[in-house]
Amino acid sequence: MSSHREAPGISKDPVADSTDVYAFVSPDRPDTVTLIANYIPLEDPAGGPNFFEFGDDVLYRINIDNTGDGVPDVTYEFQFTTVVANGNSFLYNTGQITDIASPNFNRRQYYSVTRTNKVGRGYRRTLLGSNLMAPPCNVGPRSTPNYSHLGEQGVHQLAGGTTVFAGQRLDPFYVDLGSIFDLGDLRPFQNLHLIPTAAAAGVDALRAFNVHSLALQIPISDLTSDHSVPTDPMAANSTIGVWTSAYRRRGTFRGNNGSTFQSGPFVQVSRLGNPLFNEVIVPMQDKDRWNSLPPTADSQFAKYVAQPELAKLIPVLYPGVFLNLGGLTADRADLLAILLTGIPAGIIPGFQNYTGPTQADELRLNVAIPPAVTPNMNGILGGDLAGFPNGRRVIDDVVTIELRAIAGATYPLVAPGYTPDGAAALVTDGVTPPSNVTFLANFPYADHPTSGYDVVPLS
């Protein structure tokens, strides 16, 4: 789920495969926005001795559109370089790593962060930081005995008040992958399934998997179109669109000695805005092509949003439960707004995150909505305007929110005469924090990764 292995092509290239994007007003620094782009899905924490890392041959970008045209106005680029201290050793670490600069850290990654922003008809590139060090993977209590310290050392301050982190994190996404991909089985309701079994609690399939995070905490004024800090949620300049993208050189050449060489211009191999878009909305024949296109091309995929395949499957898989959904044949204007344009004013009192008529898969965040004092993991569906689909926080239960939206819970917002099935407001995969996943109170918010020593299979 989300975008873990969401397309046939990119599933074979995990270091360039984006899993999730998050965008939210920082709860501990509300004058900033936190952006997180995660890569490398389903990292087994014990996967050594060649532990997971970013690709030196991949260009990573986090894109911000503040004019609503589907074109990035601000971009943050990450590029990595791997340095091996002792090539004669097979070890990731030759002893305990108690400090990020420890000589025992044998395979290190350094990176640069470059900001590109539109200036008139051109662009200005600014190097914000270079030779920044990523912390090691969490190997275990003997190799990385105080991992929280190493993680904190991986947080760097850049020019202009921006903070950055790049490194391994516990995957903040939570979902019952095993049940959902088993013919849409939702364990809490599987007694109502076409092939019924006794209802059961949800199982977080990602409970102990890690990812690699690119995280930025940026002053709001660096992201808005007029460099202001909007306070009126209804103002047009209060909403930004966010997505991540990864690029490889057009050509790769392999030598007889195991070496590789890349050449040519960078081409896009993956992207991600809203969770589940390519995974669940885009059909198999278009998934790889979708990953290669910019958001400005997304109008051609709007037909899949307007008539989502999953909305037709749910009444079949749960016979007699979703009768109203089964009879709904009109285009889903609610989903088109949520996923492709943002929600316009007049739909939800005191709220909008509309970026204009251009249909583009972007995670849209209204930066004038302050962080919630008591966040609700169901976001706007739970009455919390600071949550998904207004951006996305690490706590947000996007699986439940999107399942309920597809099941018809949001359709009355645009069609008041429609009555959702009673189950539409209840459907869930049954996985909720904090029992299945934990978070940090401060940047980078995603928790420290599970160590290879500590990971245990579900009994």
Rosetta blueprint (number, residue, H / E / L):
1 M L
2 S L
3 S L
4 H L
5 R L
6 E L
7 A L
8 P L
9 G L
10 I H
11 S H
12 K H
13 D L
14 P H
15 V H
16 A H
17 D L
18 S E
19 T E
20 D E
21 V E
22 Y E
23 A E
24 F E
25 V E
26 S L
27 P L
28 D L
29 R L
30 P L
31 D L
32 T E
33 V E
34 T E
35 L E
36 I E
37 A E
38 N E
39 Y E
40 I E
41 P E
42 L E
43 E E
44 D L
45 P L
46 A L
47 G L
48 G L
49 P L
50 N L
51 F L
52 F L
53 E L
54 F L
55 G L
56 D L
57 D L
58 V L
59 L E
60 Y E
61 R E
62 I E
63 N E
64 I E
65 D E
66 N L
67 T L
68 G L
69 D L
70 G L
71 V L
72 P L
73 D L
74 V E
75 T E
76 Y E
77 E E
78 F E
79 Q E
80 F E
81 T E
82 T E
83 V E
84 V E
85 A L
86 N L
87 G L
88 N L
89 S L
90 F L
91 L L
92 Y L
93 N E
94 T L
95 G L
96 Q L
97 I L
98 T L
99 D L
100 I L
101 A L
102 S L
103 P L
104 N L
105 F E
106 N L
107 R E
108 R E
109 Q E
110 Y E
111 Y E
112 S E
113 V E
114 T E
115 R E
116 T E
117 N E
118 K E
119 V E
120 G L
121 R L
122 G E
123 Y E
124 R E
125 R E
126 T E
127 L E
128 L E
129 G E
130 S E
131 N E
132 L E
133 M E
134 A L
135 P L
136 P L
137 C L
138 N L
139 V L
140 G L
141 P L
142 R L
143 S L
144 T L
145 P L
146 N L
147 Y H
148 S H
149 H H
150 L H
151 G H
152 E H
153 Q H
154 G L
155 V E
156 H E
157 Q E
158 L L
159 A H
160 G H
161 G H
162 T L
163 T E
164 V E
165 F E
166 A E
167 G E
168 Q E
169 R E
170 L E
171 D L
172 P L
173 F L
174 Y L
175 V L
176 D L
177 L H
178 G H
179 S H
180 I H
181 F L
182 D L
183 L L
184 G L
185 D L
186 L L
187 R H
188 P H
189 F H
190 Q H
191 N H
192 L H
193 H L
194 L L
195 I L
196 P L
197 T L
198 A L
199 A L
200 A L
201 A L
202 G L
203 V L
204 D L
205 A L
206 L L
207 R L
208 A L
209 F L
210 N E
211 V E
212 H E
213 S E
214 L E
215 A E
216 L E
217 Q E
218 I E
219 P E
220 I H
221 S H
222 D H
223 L L
224 T L
225 S L
226 D L
227 H L
228 S L
229 V L
230 P L
231 T L
232 D L
233 P L
234 M L
235 A L
236 A H
237 N H
238 S H
239 T E
240 I E
241 G E
242 V E
243 W E
244 T E
245 S E
246 A E
247 Y E
248 R E
249 R E
250 R E
251 G E
252 T E
253 F E
254 R E
255 G L
256 N L
257 N L
258 G L
259 S L
260 T E
261 F E
262 Q E
263 S E
264 G E
265 P E
266 F E
267 V E
268 Q E
269 V E
270 S E
271 R E
272 L E
273 G L
274 N L
275 P L
276 L L
277 F H
278 N H
279 E H
280 V H
281 I H
282 V L
283 P L
284 M H
285 Q H
286 D H
287 K H
288 D H
289 R H
290 W H
291 N H
292 S H
293 L L
294 P L
295 P H
296 T H
297 A H
298 D H
299 S H
300 Q H
301 F H
302 A H
303 K H
304 Y H
305 V H
306 A H
307 Q L
308 P L
309 E H
310 L H
311 A H
312 K H
313 L H
314 I H
315 P H
316 V H
317 L H
318 Y L
319 P L
320 G L
321 V L
322 F L
323 L H
324 N H
325 L H
326 G H
327 G L
328 L L
329 T L
330 A L
331 D L
332 R L
333 A H
334 D H
335 L H
336 L H
337 A H
338 I H
339 L H
340 L H
341 T H
342 G L
343 I L
344 P L
345 A L
346 G L
347 I L
348 I E
349 P L
350 G L
351 F E
352 Q L
353 N L
354 Y L
355 T L
356 G L
357 P L
358 T L
359 Q L
360 A L
361 D L
362 E L
363 L E
364 R E
365 L E
366 N E
367 V L
368 A L
369 I L
370 P L
371 P L
372 A L
373 V L
374 T L
375 P L
376 N L
377 M L
378 N L
379 G H
380 I H
381 L H
382 G H
383 G L
384 D L
385 L L
386 A L
387 G L
388 F L
389 P L
390 N L
391 G L
392 R E
393 R L
394 V L
395 I L
396 D L
397 D L
398 V H
399 V H
400 T H
401 I H
402 E H
403 L H
404 R H
405 A H
406 I H
407 A L
408 G L
409 A L
410 T L
411 Y H
412 P H
413 L H
414 V L
415 A L
416 P L
417 G L
418 Y L
419 T L
420 P L
421 D L
422 G H
423 A H
424 A H
425 A H
426 L L
427 V L
428 T L
429 D L
430 G L
431 V L
432 T L
433 P L
434 P L
435 S L
436 N L
437 V L
438 T L
439 F E
440 L L
441 A L
442 N L
443 F L
444 P L
445 Y L
446 A E
447 D L
448 H L
449 P L
450 T L
451 S L
452 G L
453 Y L
454 D L
455 V L
456 V L
457 P L
458 L L
459 S L
